[in-house]
């Protein structure tokens, strides 16, 4: 869609002043692509930045678009639990890493933050195998996925999760190695950029096609650009395309005719800014 928009923008000579830069980034799922491009200077001459994503039907139907998508902050906590192996007939001689890890899962589940915050913390991977069934396992590996609608809430959540994990391990005499990776900040969206997108949506779909801004527990590395370069004004919008059953679902499908609408939205943004 973006390449088609670029082709038509060039063919129609829509850029009358300034410069249009189109960015494609690697490592979206790792959370590092936007950081790498920013460090490489990709945003050094950028004043305003737009991003977009298809939206599932439950959020936005075909023929409509969301002017501002407020994504959440996210992080992955990867933990290795270290105990001491022992024969299952003499468990008192060992430190059961499985017990420590299981306790940590329940401890994280028991975290309570302010009810005004939107957040979640859940275990998404649990690996533990001593190789036999009559041995106390010395190692376990657990991953947690953390989400928060606000960056301050994420900071608090990470602190509480780490405390719960460390305390659980200590209670069993185990130790832990904790890594926090794939961190993505919550949405940073500029009102002026949103106003430009809103006008582009009106021009493309009419007034009825403009929805209200929406929030999502999903996360995007796009917002690292705006975290690292706060002088850049950013907007992020969503395109309705009757996408079912949900984003990243193995059977995901959508109406590809919507991509032509997305091209028109991007062209309008360029025309407003650089035409």
N, C-alpha and C positions, 0 to 999 in steps of 0.2 A: 504493500500500500504506500509506504513512504517513498520507495523507488519510483512508483508510478507518479506520485505527487511531484517528485523532483523532476522527472522527465517532462511533465506538463508545465511546470513552473518555468523551466528553461525554454521550452518551445514557445510559450506564450509571452516570454519576457516580462514576467511579473515583478522581478526585482529591479526597481528603478533607483534605489538608493541603499547604501549600506551593503552588507554581505550576508548571505544565507549559508549556514553551515549545517550539514546533516551528519549526525553521529550514529554509528552502530557500535555496540560494545560487546565484548566477550564476557564470559564468566558471570552471567546474570544469577544463576542459582547458587553460585559460591559467594556472591555478595562483594566481589572484588573488581569487577569490570569498570564500574564508574570511577572507583578510586584510582585505578591504573590510568585511565584516560585523563583524569584531572591532573594527576601527577605528571603526565606527559605533555601538559599544556594545552589540551584540547579546548578548554574553556577560557583561556587567557584573554581572548578578544571577543567574548560572548557577553551580551547584555541581557538577553532574554532567552529562555530555554523552554521548549514544549515537549511533553511526552504523552503517550496514550497507550491504552490497552483495551482489547475487546472485553465486553461485559456479559455475564450470563443473563439469561432471560429473566430470572427472578429479580435482577437489579435494573435492567433496562432492555426494553423490547426493540425490535427492528423499527427504524424510522424515528428513533430518538437518540439523544446523546447526553452524557453527564458532563457538565462544565468543569467540575472539580472533583477528583477522587482523593479522599483522605485515607491514605494507606496507613497501616500500623507499623510500629517498630517491631523487629523480630530479632531473635538470637538463638543459636544452638549451643547447648551446654554439653560437652563431651567429657565423660568421667571414667577413669580407670580405677577400680577398687582393688587394693592389694591386701590380701590376707595371708594365711599360712596353711599349707596343705597338711592334711592328716588323714589317717584311715577313719572311715565312717564308724568303726567300732570304738574309736577313741577320739571323738570330736573335741573333747576338752583340751587336747594337745594342739589343736589348730585354731585358726581364725577363719571363719566361714565368710568368704567374700560375697557369696550369694545372699546370706542373711543381711549383711551390711547394705548391699545394693537394694534389696527388697525393702528394707526399712527406709532407705533414702527416698524410694519412689513414694511410699506412703507419707513421709514427712513433707515432701514437696506438695503432694495432694492436699495436705492440711494447712497450707499457707493461706492467710487471709490478708488481703489488702483492702483499702478503703472502698466501700460499695459504690462510690461515685466514679471509680476507675473501671475502664474496660480492659480486661487482661485475661490471659490464660497461661498455664504452665502444665505440660503433660509429657510423660515419658513416651518416646517414640522408637526406642531400640533397647533391647536387653539381651546381652550375650553372656552366657556363663556355661562352661562345660569343662569338667575336670578330666574328661576322656573316658571315665568309668563311672559306674553308679555307686560304688562303695568308697568314695573318697570325698573329703571336704574340699571344695574348690578354693584355690588360692587367688583366683582372678575373676573379675566380672567387669563388663563394659556396659555403660548405660548412657543414652542420649536423651536430652529433654529439649523440646521446642517451646520457646517463650514468645509471647505476643503481648503488646501493650499499645493502646491507641495513642499514648503520649510518651515522649522521650523521658520525662521525669519519672513516670510510672515504671518504665523499663529499668531505669537505674535502680529503683527500689526493689523491683522484682528480682533482678539478678543478685542483689545483695542477700535477699531472703533465701533464694534458692541455694546459693553457695553455702550459706550458714546451715541450712537444713541438711545438705549433703555431708558437709564436714562433721557436723554433730552426730549424724547417723553412723558414719564410719567410726568415729571415736568411741561411740557406745559399744561397739563390738571389738575394739582393738585393731581395727583396720586403718589403712591410710588411703589417701586418694590423690590422684593427679587430675586437675580440672582445667579444661580448656574452654574458653568461650569464643566461638567462631561464627561466621556467616552473619555478622551483625549488620542490621539495616535500620536506619533512622525512620521515625514517623514522618508523615508528609509535611513538607514545607512549601506552601503554595501562596503565590502573590496575587493580590486582588486585581491588579491591572492585567496580568496575564490571563486570569480567569474571565475578566470582562471581554478580552479579545476573543477568547474561545467561545464565550456565550454568544457574541455577535456572529461568529462564524457558524455556530449551530443554528441560529435563527435564519441566517441566509440559506442554509442548506435544507433545513427541515421545516421552517416556519416556527412561529412562537410555540406551537403545541409540541414541537420536538425537543424543546429545552426542558430538561428535568431539573430538579433541585440537586445540590451537591450531595454526594453520598460518601459514607464511610465503609471501610472493609477491614477485616482482620488480616488480609494478605499484606505482603510487604514488597517493596521494589527498591532495587539498588539505585534507581534514578535519583532518589533524594540524597544520596551521598554527594552528588554534584552540588546541590544547593547548600548542604552542610559545610562542604569544603570551600565553596565560593559564595558566601552569603550576599555578596553584592549583585549576583545574578538573580534576576526575577524569573521565577519558574511557575509553570502551569502544567497540570496533568489531567487529561480528560478521558472519558470512557465512551466507547462506541457500542450502541445496541445492534445486535445482529442475530437475535433469536438463538443464542448459544445454549445448547443443552448437552448433557445434564448438568455440567459444571466445568469450570476451568481446570485444565490438566487431568480431567477424567479420561481414562483409556478410550472411551467411546464418545469423546467430545466431538460435536459437529456444530456448524453455524451456517447461516445464509451468506455466501460469499459475495452476493450482490451488495452487501453493506459496505464492502471495501471501497467501492466507488464513491459512496457517501463520505467515507473517511477522507478520501483524496480531496473532495471539495471543501471539507472543513479545514484541512491543512492549507489549501490554496488560499482560502479566505484569510486565514491568520497571516500568511505571508503578504497578501495584498494590503491588509490593514497596516502592517508594520513597515513594509519595504516598498510598497507600490507608489 
